[in-house]
Amino acid sequence: MKRLLEALNVDQNRAAEYFEIIQTVSNLYTKDVFEIRGLTKEDETTWIYRFKNVPCYEGTKKAGILDLYECVCYKRAEGWAEACGLKAEVYIRKSLVNGDDECEVVFSINKDK
């Protein structure tokens, strides 16, 4: 993410553009890996990233060891926020592991940084 920000000449302090940055990153880094169902704004500082077809989940399920699986998608999102110089609460609201039909990662940006 830091390399992408440098390549795009994006200042880390442009938090207002975080949504657009995440859209770009999603298309570059995850489009061929996950089935992206959408990235939507819940409000000015909160965005929901929805996806399905998570290879790590599918592989763990196939191996029969889902009880050992811990979804790390939100960790990637935390890293993206950190690279953008943002304080963010990132958490999983829905998860394939919990029997949901898709995963939802919530990004809630703290504007008081």
Secondary structure, 3 states (H helix, E strand, C coil): CHHHHHHCCCCCCCHHHHHHHHHHHHHHHHCCCCEEEEEEEEECCEEEEEEECCHHHHHHHHHCCHHHCCCCHHHHHHHHHHHCCCEEEEEEEECHHHCCCCEEEEEEEECCC
